[in-house]
Every structure is written in C-alpha cells, then in structure tokens.
Amino acid sequence: MESASLPTQDLGRRRRATSVLTSDVVLGALGILSFAALWWYGHQKTTFVPSFGEVLDAVPSFLTEEAIWPDIFASTTRVVGALALACVVGFLAALLMARGRFWGLVTARYVDLALGLPSTIAALLALFIFKRSEVGVFVVVAIATFPFIALTLRQGFLSANKQLDDMADVYRFRPLMRVRNVFLPHLVPYSLAAIRNEYAHAWRVVVLAELFAVNSGIGWRFAQAFDRFQLVEVALWLLTFMVVLLGSEYLILRPVEKWALRWRGDA
C-alpha cells in the first residue's frame, strides 16, 4: 500500500507544481498587459508619455551607447554593497533583540525609529552629512532596509528549536560548530526571505539617493533626462530599472533561494 501511494504522491506534487507555474505565468502576463494598457492610456490622454513606437525605435541606439553601462553597474554595486551592510547590521540587531535585556531594548527602539524614517528624509540627511559622496548612498540604503531584515531575522531567532540548542550543549559544540550546524541552517530561510523582500526596496532607495547624493547611476541619469524633458530617455531609463530589478530577482535571487531550500521539497 505504501509503495503504491508513492507514485500517487509524486503525481499530486507534480500537478501542484504545474498549477503553481501556470498561475505564475498567467499572473505575470496579466501584469505586463495591464502595464502596457496603462502606458497606452497615458500616451492617449497626456502629452508627456511617449508612444511605444518612439521608445522601441530608440532602444537599439540606447543599448549601444557605452556611457549607460557604467551607470547601471554603479547602481547595481551600490544595491549589493548596501544590502550586504544592511544584512550584517540587521543580523546583529536581531540577535540583540532576541536576547532581550537592556541592549536588546535599546536596539529595538533604534529599529522602530529606522522603520518610521522616510527614505526621502534619510537621503537628504545623507546629502547634508556626507555631501555628494558614495558613502551617503550606502548609509541611506542600509538605514532604510536593515530594520526590516532585523525584524525577519528576529523571528528566526525566536522560533529556533530549543531541543537542537540543548543537543548542542550535550555534545559540547564549540561556538563555531554551533553557529554552523545549528543556527545557520535554521536562519537560512529567514535570511533568504529578508534579502528577497528588501532587494526591491534597496533598488528604490538607491535610485532615490542617486537623485540627491551622487553624479552617477540610474537615478542620476533619470533625473538628467527628466530635467531636459527628454521623455523617450526617461521612459528608457524607467524600463532599464524595471528590467534590471526584475531580471536579477527572477534569474538570480529566486533560483538561488530554490536551490538553497531544495531540501524542504516545497521550495
């Protein structure tokens, strides 16, 4: 009976996976169609939204322009570096909050403060403090994203299996062995969820910070095109932002998450 039920379970699992994939494709197609419909409506009703034809005609010359790639690379570097910094700060904050006590309470108040700080205000403060410096962009993104990472990881610490911790005590695990074999495997799903959730947020904050703090990046190029009223170039940089953001998420982040959580069977 058990051997006969295994093919049935596999078949059911495959059907569920196919159903999920089909629904994702359908929802994705509907999202693209709705975006295209809004674009068409905006072009018909306003004078500042270029048509599809104008934008498509400008794509080849835009992509062959060598000057755009350093700005795309600069923004990507800022997102990755600032998000890595936010993960380190968020991990430490989550660890302190999970332990409670005095420093845990102090850290929780700072996290609450960062949660309520608007990204625009943070970008302006960074401009005043760091002037037009790369450091300001990293600080703004880290401040904007680390509290959400800290809250997610805090839940991971609080939901840790006490029995595994007791087992590590019984077998006298050294600190590094305890981190590697107990804490890290448990925190991997929470860490991946935090990174994927805050990745898009980090991109938005980086583009916003580039408007104020630096003279490079996608946000800076977008502002330049907007100031010169080059509507086609504005649309091209908007599409570039969307392609880089969604492409890196679906081609890199999600496959990595699926690979890292393959042992769960439902990833």
C-alpha positions as CSV (number, residue, x, y, z in Angstrom):
1,M,0.0,0.0,0.0
2,E,2.8,2.4,0.9
3,S,4.7,1.7,-2.3
4,A,1.5,2.2,-4.3
5,S,0.8,5.5,-2.7
6,L,4.3,6.9,-3.6
7,P,3.6,7.4,-7.3
8,T,0.3,9.0,-6.4
9,Q,2.0,11.5,-4.1
10,D,4.6,12.3,-6.8
11,L,1.9,12.8,-9.3
12,G,0.0,15.1,-7.0
13,R,3.2,17.0,-6.2
14,R,3.9,17.5,-9.9
15,R,0.3,18.6,-10.6
16,R,0.6,21.2,-7.8
17,A,3.9,22.4,-9.2
18,T,2.5,22.7,-12.7
19,S,-0.6,24.5,-11.4
20,V,1.6,27.0,-9.5
21,L,3.8,27.6,-12.5
22,T,0.8,28.1,-14.8
23,S,-0.7,30.6,-12.4
24,D,2.6,32.5,-12.1
25,V,2.8,32.7,-15.9
26,V,-0.8,33.8,-16.2
27,L,-0.4,36.5,-13.5
28,G,2.9,37.7,-14.9
29,A,1.3,38.0,-18.4
30,L,-1.7,39.9,-16.9
31,G,0.7,42.2,-15.1
32,I,2.6,43.0,-18.3
33,L,-0.6,43.6,-20.2
34,S,-2.0,45.9,-17.6
35,F,1.2,47.9,-17.6
36,A,1.1,48.2,-21.4
37,A,-2.6,49.2,-21.2
38,L,-1.8,52.0,-18.7
39,W,1.1,53.2,-20.8
40,W,-1.2,53.3,-23.9
41,Y,-3.8,55.2,-21.9
42,G,-1.3,57.6,-20.6
43,H,0.0,58.3,-24.1
44,Q,-3.5,58.9,-25.4
45,K,-4.5,61.3,-22.6
46,T,-1.3,63.2,-21.9
47,T,1.5,64.9,-23.7
48,F,4.4,63.7,-21.6
49,V,4.1,59.9,-22.1
50,P,5.9,58.8,-25.3
51,S,4.4,56.1,-27.5
52,F,5.6,52.5,-27.7
53,G,6.9,53.2,-31.2
54,E,9.1,56.1,-30.2
55,V,10.6,54.1,-27.3
56,L,11.1,50.9,-29.3
57,D,12.9,52.9,-32.1
58,A,15.3,54.4,-29.5
59,V,16.2,51.1,-27.9
60,P,19.0,50.0,-30.3
61,S,20.8,53.3,-30.0
62,F,20.3,53.4,-26.3
63,L,21.7,49.9,-25.7
64,T,24.7,50.5,-27.9
65,E,25.6,53.7,-26.0
66,E,28.6,52.7,-23.9
67,A,28.1,55.5,-21.4
68,I,25.0,53.8,-19.9
69,W,26.7,50.7,-18.7
70,P,28.9,52.3,-16.0
71,D,25.8,53.9,-14.5
72,I,23.9,50.6,-14.5
73,F,26.9,48.9,-12.9
74,A,27.3,51.7,-10.3
75,S,23.7,51.4,-9.2
76,T,23.9,47.6,-9.0
77,T,27.1,47.8,-7.0
78,R,25.5,50.2,-4.5
79,V,22.5,47.9,-4.1
80,V,24.5,44.8,-3.5
81,G,27.0,46.5,-1.2
82,A,24.4,48.4,0.8
83,L,22.2,45.4,1.2
84,A,25.2,43.3,2.4
85,L,25.9,46.0,5.0
86,A,22.2,46.1,6.0
87,C,22.3,42.3,6.4
88,V,25.2,42.4,8.8
89,V,23.7,45.3,10.9
90,G,20.2,43.6,10.8
91,F,21.7,40.3,12.0
92,L,23.4,41.9,14.9
93,A,20.3,43.9,15.8
94,A,18.1,40.8,15.5
95,L,20.5,38.8,17.8
96,L,20.4,41.6,20.5
97,M,16.6,41.9,20.3
98,A,16.1,38.2,20.5
99,R,18.2,38.0,23.7
100,G,16.2,40.9,25.3
101,R,17.8,42.6,28.3
102,F,19.0,46.2,28.2
103,W,20.8,46.3,24.9
104,G,18.1,44.4,23.2
105,L,15.5,47.0,24.3
106,V,17.8,49.9,23.1
107,T,18.3,48.2,19.8
108,A,14.6,47.7,19.4
109,R,14.0,51.4,19.8
110,Y,16.5,52.2,17.1
111,V,14.9,49.7,14.8
112,D,11.5,51.3,15.4
113,L,13.0,54.7,14.7
114,A,14.5,53.5,11.4
115,L,11.2,51.9,10.4
116,G,9.4,55.3,10.7
117,L,12.1,57.3,8.9
118,P,11.0,58.2,5.3
119,S,13.6,57.3,2.6
120,T,13.5,60.9,1.3
121,I,14.4,62.3,4.6
122,A,17.2,59.8,5.0
123,A,18.5,60.7,1.6
124,L,18.5,64.4,2.4
125,L,20.2,63.8,5.7
126,A,22.9,61.8,4.0
127,L,23.4,64.6,1.5
128,F,23.8,67.1,4.3
129,I,26.2,64.9,6.3
130,F,28.3,63.2,3.6
131,K,27.8,65.8,0.8
132,R,27.9,64.2,-2.7
133,S,29.7,61.1,-1.6
134,E,29.3,57.3,-2.3
135,V,29.2,56.7,1.5
136,G,26.0,58.6,1.8
137,V,24.2,56.3,-0.7
138,F,25.3,53.2,1.2
139,V,24.3,54.7,4.5
140,V,20.8,55.7,3.2
141,V,20.1,52.2,1.8
142,A,21.4,50.4,4.9
143,I,19.3,52.6,7.2
144,A,16.2,52.1,5.1
145,T,16.5,48.3,4.8
146,F,18.2,47.0,7.9
147,P,15.1,47.3,10.3
148,F,13.0,45.0,8.1
149,I,15.9,42.5,7.9
150,A,16.3,42.7,11.6
151,L,12.6,42.0,12.3
152,T,12.6,39.0,10.0
153,L,15.7,37.5,11.5
154,R,14.5,38.2,15.0
155,Q,11.5,35.9,14.3
156,G,14.0,33.3,13.1
157,F,16.0,33.6,16.4
158,L,12.8,33.4,18.5
159,S,11.5,30.4,16.6
160,A,14.7,28.4,17.0
161,N,14.3,24.8,18.2
162,K,15.3,24.7,21.8
163,Q,15.9,21.0,21.6
164,L,18.6,21.5,19.0
165,D,20.3,24.0,21.2
166,D,20.1,21.5,24.1
167,M,21.6,18.8,21.9
168,A,24.5,21.2,21.1
169,D,25.1,21.6,24.8
170,V,25.0,17.9,25.4
171,Y,27.6,17.2,22.7
172,R,29.6,20.2,23.7
173,F,29.6,22.0,20.4
174,R,32.2,24.7,20.1
175,P,30.8,28.2,19.2
176,L,31.7,28.0,15.5
177,M,30.3,24.5,15.3
178,R,27.1,25.6,17.0
179,V,26.7,28.5,14.6
180,R,27.5,26.3,11.5
181,N,25.4,23.3,12.4
182,V,22.5,24.8,14.5
183,F,21.9,28.5,13.9
184,L,22.8,28.9,10.2
185,P,20.7,26.1,8.8
186,H,17.7,27.4,10.8
187,L,18.2,31.0,9.7
188,V,18.8,30.3,6.0
189,P,15.0,30.5,5.1
190,Y,14.6,33.7,7.1
191,S,17.7,35.3,5.7
192,L,16.7,34.5,2.1
193,A,13.2,35.8,2.7
194,A,14.6,39.0,4.2
195,I,17.1,39.6,1.3
196,R,14.5,38.9,-1.4
197,N,11.9,41.2,0.3
198,E,14.3,44.0,0.7
199,Y,16.1,43.7,-2.6
200,A,13.4,45.7,-4.5
201,H,13.2,48.2,-1.6
202,A,17.0,48.7,-1.8
203,W,16.8,49.4,-5.5
204,R,14.1,52.1,-5.0
205,V,16.1,53.7,-2.2
206,V,19.3,53.7,-4.3
207,V,17.6,55.4,-7.2
208,L,16.2,58.0,-4.8
209,A,19.5,58.6,-3.2
210,E,21.2,59.0,-6.5
211,L,18.9,61.9,-7.3
212,F,20.4,63.8,-4.4
213,A,23.8,62.5,-3.5
214,V,25.9,61.4,-6.5
215,N,26.5,62.2,-10.1
216,S,26.2,58.6,-11.5
217,G,23.8,55.7,-11.5
218,I,20.3,55.1,-12.9
219,G,18.7,57.6,-10.6
220,W,21.1,60.4,-11.7
221,R,20.6,59.6,-15.4
222,F,16.8,59.5,-14.9
223,A,16.9,62.9,-13.3
224,Q,19.1,64.3,-16.1
225,A,16.7,63.2,-18.7
226,F,13.7,64.5,-16.8
227,D,15.3,67.9,-16.3
228,R,16.0,68.2,-20.0
229,F,12.4,67.0,-20.8
230,Q,13.8,64.1,-22.8
231,L,10.7,61.9,-22.4
232,V,11.8,59.0,-24.5
233,E,15.0,58.7,-22.5
234,V,13.1,59.0,-19.3
235,A,11.0,56.0,-20.4
236,L,14.1,54.1,-21.4
237,W,15.7,54.5,-18.0
238,L,12.5,53.5,-16.3
239,L,12.4,50.4,-18.4
240,T,16.1,49.8,-17.7
241,F,15.4,50.0,-13.9
242,M,12.5,47.5,-14.2
243,V,14.4,45.0,-16.4
244,V,17.5,45.0,-14.1
245,L,15.4,44.7,-10.9
246,L,13.0,42.0,-12.1
247,G,15.6,40.2,-14.2
248,S,18.1,39.9,-11.3
249,E,15.3,38.8,-9.0
250,Y,13.8,36.1,-11.2
251,L,17.1,34.9,-12.8
252,I,19.4,35.1,-9.7
253,L,17.6,35.5,-6.4
254,R,14.7,33.1,-6.8
255,P,16.8,30.3,-8.3
256,V,19.3,30.7,-5.5
257,E,16.6,30.5,-2.9
258,K,15.0,27.5,-4.6
259,W,18.4,25.7,-4.6
260,A,19.2,26.6,-1.0
261,L,15.8,25.4,0.2
262,R,15.6,22.3,-2.1
263,W,15.7,20.1,1.0
264,R,12.2,21.3,2.1
265,G,10.6,19.8,-1.1
266,D,8.2,22.7,-1.4
267,A,10.6,25.5,-2.5
